[in-house]
Each structure stands twice: as C-alpha cells, then as structure tokens.
Amino acid sequence: MASIFSTVSLLFALFFSPLVHSQNPIDSCWRTNPDWESNRRALAGCAVGFGKQAAGGKDGSIYVVTSSKDDPENPIPGTLRHAVIQSEPLWITFSRDMSIVLKNELIMNSNKTIDGRGAKVEIANGPCITIQHVSHVIIHGISIHHCKPGKAGMVRSSPDHIGRRRGSDGDAISVFNSSNVWIDHCFFSRSEDGLIDVVHGSTAVTISNNYFTQHDKVMLLGHNDNSVVDENMKVTIAFNYFGSGLIERIPRVRRGYAHVANNRYDKWEMYAIGGSADPTIFSEGNYFVAPDDPSKKQVTKRLESGSYRKSWKWTSSKDVLLNGAYFEPSSNGTVTSLYAREEEFSVYDGSLVPNLTFSAGPLSCDSSRIC
C-alpha cells in the first residue's frame, strides 16, 4: 500500500509541477531549465511587476564567495562584502553552504546579484543588508533572519569609499532611496526591526516568492506620513507566503502604490494590510485565512483618522477570504494599473494561491537538474 501511495504521489507531482510553474510566471521563466547553473544570469529577465527592469549583475562576471568571514572596513577578497562593494556589475554565487554573521551592515553597490542557488546560504545573528542610493540589485535564494542593529563605526561601501555609519536599525533588508530592486525566493524571520523596508524615495521594487514567518512588523513601504518623496514609490508584492507568527505590516503602505498579488496569508495576529497618508493599495488574487480571534478578522487597517481618508484607494479583486476574513475597500472607486507593458503579468484567482506559493522561500537546486 505504501508503495502504491508513493507511486501515485510521484505521478501527481510530475503531472502538476509543470502546471504550477507555468502559472507562476517568475518560476516558469527559469526553473524548468536543467541547465540553470550554466545560465544563471537568465534569472535577471524573469522578474515581474515594478521591479521588472532590475538587471542586477547580469552584464558582469561571476564572483564566487568562498569565505564566510567579514571585515566591514577592509573586506577580504572571496567574502560577500568584498563582492557587493565592487564598482563593476557582478553576479555573486557561493562555493558551498555558508552561514554569514556580519560584523556591521552590508552596504551594497549598484548592479549586483546575490544568487544563493546551489548552496544553503544564510545571513543571521548580526546586522544585515542595506541597499542605499543604488540601483539594479537582485537578491535571490538566501535566508535572512535574527538580524540585529548595526554599530556606529566605519563601513566600506565601495573600493574607494569608506564612511562612518550611525548604526542600522536591525532590518533584514533596508531599501533606502534605491530603484530597480528585486527580492525573490528568500526566507525572512525574527529580526529586531522590520523584515523589509522600502523607504525614502525608493521605487521600482518587486518582492516575490519569499517565505516570511515569526515576526512583528513585517514590511514597511514609505518612511513616515510626512515623507512626500515616497509619493512616487511603486512596489509589487507577489507569490509570497506569509506564514505563521506574523503580527502586522504585511505590508504597511504610506503615500505610494502597492500591488499585492497572489500571496498567501496564514492567520496574521493583528492585521494584514495597513496604510496611512493616502496610499493606493490594489489587493488582487490573494488567499487570506483570518486568525481565529473574532476581533482580528479584518484584513485591512487604516492607521489614522480623518475625513480625507475618503480619497484613499484600497481595492480588492479576486481575493479569497477564509475563516471570516474580510477586506474593507475604500469608497473612492477603482485602482488604475501603473504598469508599463513589459511589467504586466497574469494575476490568478486567489483559489490557486496555495499552488502558486508552494515553493516560496529558498529552493533546493542541484546542478543539471530542474530546480
């Protein structure tokens, strides 16, 4: 009987796996290619949404990280910090499984891809990643957790610049005044501040296929209610799995535009999607499972009062709402898509989201096999 069950399960997986990949336009772009390892840079063409143009290091050389050591002031060749501060485009990979404890925040330069495929890579138990005043950054396939605040001190951000930092907040990834950023297939959990912040004029960002769990303030889009520079912010949040133990800000949006599409939400503890200061939020094809607490069923939360809230645009379409979940839309009509033609992608009915997000988080990829 066990043998029959195993055979049926294998046939089911073989039949449905290509279907699921074809439904998720990011994964179908590259995961079915068994030669993914020799074509790593092809990933750069697979983003969807506002971060579609993120090139990362596709026009540069492969840089292989061989050491988990870290020196914030004088990075050692072969380390992750030495790779990310270089001036030229680089596609950064890892020679082996690696657990990296950074001694201070990792400040990335433009035109970089951190590609964890083929290894189990984690950044944890120290300060984590800062993407500040740069463009064209891709972070794929790594785990980032238990991030701690950075220390005041000297940190190198390029081969010819080192500056004094006041200390990072303890975010897993902070995107600050940056553009064309894509964060895909990563794991996030248990950091001292947020998991992902997109603030201070950042735009053209896609956050996709990630797994989030066990954290309070998950994702902040927009620095504060008075930050008018965030009015031009555009962020796509798609195909992510927001798992157990998440409390709030999934995301919280200020001023800008957020397209939240085909994500899975499992029992948030306070609210799922919040906002203030006239944000535009388009919730499309998500799968919301409310917590059991009858006072926490509402997906949305307006985080300020006032009659001008009537001008906000919060819209739900094709969402699946389970266990009593409900989405309170605004009264200000429909949300207009801001995508350029090349940024557009198919968004499916929320009932398909458990399949679309089944592989969220870092993937186990072996050479010469479909990932």
C-alpha positions in Angstrom: 0.0 0.0 0.0 2.8 2.4 0.9 4.5 1.7 -2.5 1.2 2.4 -4.4 0.8 5.6 -2.4 4.4 6.7 -3.2 3.9 6.0 -6.9 0.6 7.9 -7.1 2.2 10.8 -5.2 5.2 10.9 -7.6 2.9 10.8 -10.7 0.8 13.6 -9.1 3.9 15.7 -8.6 5.2 15.1 -12.1 1.9 16.0 -13.6 1.1 19.1 -11.6 4.6 20.6 -11.1 4.9 21.9 -14.6 1.4 23.3 -14.4 2.2 25.1 -11.1 5.4 26.5 -12.6 3.6 27.7 -15.7 1.1 29.5 -13.5 3.8 31.4 -11.6 5.4 33.5 -14.4 8.6 34.0 -12.5 9.3 30.3 -11.8 8.2 29.2 -15.2 10.8 31.6 -16.7 13.8 29.6 -15.4 13.0 26.7 -13.1 12.2 24.1 -15.8 15.7 24.5 -17.4 18.0 21.8 -16.1 21.0 23.9 -17.2 20.1 26.8 -14.9 23.5 26.7 -13.3 25.3 27.5 -16.6 22.7 30.1 -17.4 22.4 31.8 -14.0 22.2 35.3 -15.5 19.0 34.4 -17.3 17.2 34.8 -14.0 17.6 38.6 -14.5 14.9 38.6 -17.2 12.3 36.8 -15.1 11.1 39.4 -12.7 7.5 40.8 -13.0 5.9 44.0 -11.8 7.6 47.2 -10.9 11.0 45.6 -10.4 11.0 44.0 -13.9 13.9 46.1 -15.1 16.2 45.1 -12.2 19.3 43.9 -14.0 21.5 43.0 -11.0 24.9 41.8 -12.2 23.7 40.2 -15.5 26.3 42.2 -17.5 29.2 41.3 -15.2 31.4 38.4 -14.3 30.6 35.6 -11.9 32.1 36.2 -8.4 32.3 33.1 -6.2 32.1 33.7 -2.5 34.5 31.2 -0.8 34.6 32.5 2.8 32.0 33.4 5.4 34.4 35.9 7.1 33.6 39.6 7.3 35.6 42.8 7.7 33.4 45.9 7.4 36.4 48.3 6.9 38.8 46.3 4.7 36.8 43.4 3.1 38.7 40.3 2.3 38.7 39.0 -1.3 36.4 36.0 -1.5 33.9 37.3 1.0 30.4 38.5 0.4 31.2 42.0 1.5 34.1 42.3 -0.9 31.8 41.2 -3.7 28.9 43.5 -3.1 31.0 46.7 -2.8 32.8 46.4 -6.1 32.1 49.1 -8.7 31.5 46.8 -11.7 28.4 44.6 -12.3 28.8 41.2 -10.6 26.8 38.0 -10.4 27.6 36.6 -6.9 27.4 32.9 -6.1 28.6 30.7 -3.3 31.1 27.8 -3.4 29.4 25.9 -0.6 26.8 26.1 2.2 27.6 29.1 4.3 26.3 30.9 7.4 27.5 34.5 7.5 27.5 36.6 10.6 28.1 40.2 9.6 30.0 42.5 11.9 28.2 45.5 10.6 25.5 46.3 8.0 26.3 45.0 4.5 26.1 48.0 2.2 25.5 47.0 -1.5 26.8 48.8 -4.6 24.7 49.0 -7.8 24.5 46.2 -10.4 24.8 43.3 -8.1 23.1 39.9 -7.8 23.3 37.8 -4.7 22.4 34.3 -6.0 22.2 31.6 -3.4 21.1 28.8 -5.8 23.0 25.6 -5.3 24.0 26.3 -1.7 22.3 26.8 1.6 23.2 30.4 2.5 22.1 32.4 5.5 22.8 35.8 6.9 21.9 35.8 10.5 22.7 36.8 14.1 24.2 40.2 13.2 23.5 43.3 11.2 22.0 42.5 7.7 21.6 44.1 4.3 21.4 47.8 3.3 20.5 48.9 -0.2 21.0 52.6 -0.2 21.4 55.2 -3.0 21.9 52.5 -5.6 20.0 50.7 -8.4 19.8 47.3 -10.1 20.1 44.9 -7.2 18.8 41.3 -7.2 18.8 39.2 -4.0 17.7 35.6 -4.6 17.7 32.3 -2.7 19.1 33.1 0.7 17.8 33.1 4.3 18.0 36.3 6.4 17.0 36.0 10.0 17.7 37.1 13.5 19.1 40.4 12.3 20.5 42.8 14.8 21.1 46.6 14.8 24.5 47.7 13.4 27.1 49.5 15.4 28.2 53.0 14.9 31.5 52.8 13.0 33.4 52.8 9.7 31.9 50.7 6.9 33.2 50.4 3.3 30.6 50.8 0.6 32.8 50.8 -2.5 36.5 50.1 -3.2 37.3 53.8 -2.9 34.8 55.0 -0.2 34.6 54.2 3.5 32.3 56.2 5.7 31.1 56.4 9.3 27.7 54.8 9.9 25.5 55.6 12.8 24.2 52.1 13.1 21.5 50.2 11.2 18.1 49.5 12.8 18.1 45.8 12.6 16.1 45.3 9.4 16.7 42.2 7.3 16.8 44.3 4.2 16.5 48.1 4.1 15.9 49.6 0.7 16.7 53.4 1.0 16.4 55.8 -1.9 17.1 53.0 -4.4 15.4 51.7 -7.5 15.1 48.6 -9.7 15.4 46.1 -6.8 14.1 42.5 -6.9 14.0 40.3 -3.8 13.0 36.7 -4.7 12.8 33.2 -3.2 14.3 34.3 0.2 13.4 33.3 3.8 12.8 36.1 6.4 12.2 35.8 10.1 12.8 37.2 13.6 14.7 40.4 13.1 14.9 43.3 15.6 13.2 45.8 13.4 11.4 45.2 10.1 12.0 42.3 7.7 11.9 44.5 4.5 11.7 48.3 4.5 11.3 50.3 1.2 11.7 53.9 2.1 13.0 57.4 1.3 12.1 57.7 -2.3 12.7 54.0 -3.3 10.7 52.7 -6.3 10.6 50.1 -9.0 10.7 47.2 -6.5 9.4 43.6 -6.7 9.2 41.3 -3.7 8.3 37.8 -4.8 8.3 34.1 -3.9 9.6 34.7 -0.4 8.6 33.0 2.9 8.0 35.1 5.9 7.4 33.8 9.5 7.6 34.6 13.2 7.9 38.4 13.2 6.1 41.5 14.3 6.5 44.4 11.8 7.0 42.6 8.5 7.1 45.1 5.7 7.1 48.9 5.6 6.6 50.8 2.4 7.1 54.5 2.9 9.2 56.1 5.7 6.6 58.1 7.5 3.4 60.1 6.9 5.3 63.3 6.1 7.7 61.7 3.6 6.4 63.2 0.4 9.3 61.7 -1.5 7.5 58.4 -1.2 4.6 59.5 -3.2 6.3 58.1 -6.3 7.0 54.7 -4.7 5.8 51.7 -6.7 6.1 48.2 -5.3 4.9 44.8 -6.4 4.4 42.1 -3.8 3.6 38.8 -5.5 3.6 35.0 -4.8 4.9 35.3 -1.3 3.9 33.0 1.6 3.2 35.0 4.8 3.2 32.2 7.3 2.6 31.7 11.0 3.6 34.1 13.7 3.3 37.3 11.7 1.7 40.2 13.6 1.3 43.3 11.3 2.5 45.4 8.3 2.1 42.7 5.7 2.7 45.4 4.3 2.0 48.8 5.8 1.9 51.4 3.0 2.4 55.2 3.2 1.7 57.5 0.2 2.9 55.2 -2.6 1.4 52.5 -4.8 1.4 48.8 -3.8 0.2 45.9 -5.9 -0.3 43.0 -3.6 -1.0 39.9 -5.8 -1.3 36.2 -5.4 0.1 36.0 -1.9 -0.9 33.6 0.9 -1.7 34.9 4.3 -2.0 32.4 7.2 -3.6 33.9 10.3 -2.0 37.3 11.0 -2.1 38.3 14.7 -3.1 42.0 14.4 -3.9 42.9 10.7 -2.5 42.1 7.3 -2.5 45.1 5.0 -2.4 48.6 6.6 -1.8 52.1 5.5 -1.8 55.8 6.2 -1.1 59.1 4.4 -3.2 58.5 1.2 -1.7 55.2 -0.1 -3.0 53.3 -3.1 -3.3 49.6 -2.5 -4.5 47.0 -5.0 -5.1 43.6 -3.4 -5.6 41.1 -6.2 -5.9 37.3 -6.1 -4.7 36.8 -2.6 -5.5 34.0 -0.2 -6.4 35.3 3.2 -7.0 33.0 6.1 -8.1 35.0 9.1 -7.0 34.2 12.7 -9.5 32.6 15.0 -9.8 35.6 17.2 -13.1 37.2 16.2 -11.7 40.7 16.7 -8.8 40.2 14.2 -10.8 39.1 11.1 -10.3 42.3 9.1 -7.6 42.2 6.5 -7.1 45.9 6.3 -6.3 48.6 8.9 -6.5 52.4 8.4 -3.8 53.7 10.7 -5.0 57.2 11.0 -8.4 59.0 11.2 -9.8 62.0 9.4 -12.4 62.7 6.7 -9.7 62.9 3.9 -9.4 59.1 4.2 -12.3 59.0 1.7 -9.8 59.9 -1.0 -7.7 56.8 -0.4 -7.8 54.0 -3.0 -7.9 50.5 -1.5 -9.4 47.8 -3.8 -9.8 44.1 -3.6 -10.3 41.8 -6.7 -10.3 38.0 -7.0 -9.2 37.6 -3.3 -10.2 34.5 -1.4 -11.3 35.3 2.2 -11.5 32.4 4.6 -12.3 31.8 8.3 -14.3 35.0 8.5 -11.7 37.3 6.8 -13.0 40.5 5.3 -11.4 43.3 3.2 -12.7 46.8 3.7 -12.3 48.7 0.4 -12.2 52.4 0.1 -15.2 54.3 -1.3 -13.1 56.0 -4.0 -13.6 53.8 -6.9 -11.2 51.5 -8.8 -7.4 51.5 -8.9 -5.7 52.2 -12.2 -2.7 50.0 -13.1 0.5 51.9 -13.3 2.5 49.1 -15.0 4.3 49.7 -18.2 3.5 47.0 -20.8 6.7 45.0 -20.1 6.0 45.0 -16.3 2.5 43.5 -16.6 1.8 39.8 -15.6 -1.1 37.5 -15.2 -2.7 37.5 -11.7 -4.8 34.4 -11.0 -7.8 33.9 -8.8 -7.0 33.6 -5.1 -8.1 29.9 -5.1 -4.9 29.0 -6.9 -2.5 30.7 -4.5 -1.7 27.6 -2.4 -0.1 26.1 -5.5 1.5 29.3 -6.7 3.2 29.8 -3.4 4.1 26.2 -2.7 7.8 26.7 -3.4 8.1 30.1 -1.6 11.5 30.6 0.0 14.9 29.4 -1.0 14.9 26.4 -3.4 16.9 23.3 -3.2 18.7 23.4 -6.6 21.1 20.7 -7.8 23.3 21.0 -10.9 22.0 19.6 -14.1 18.5 19.1 -12.7 15.3 21.1 -12.8 15.3 23.3 -9.8 
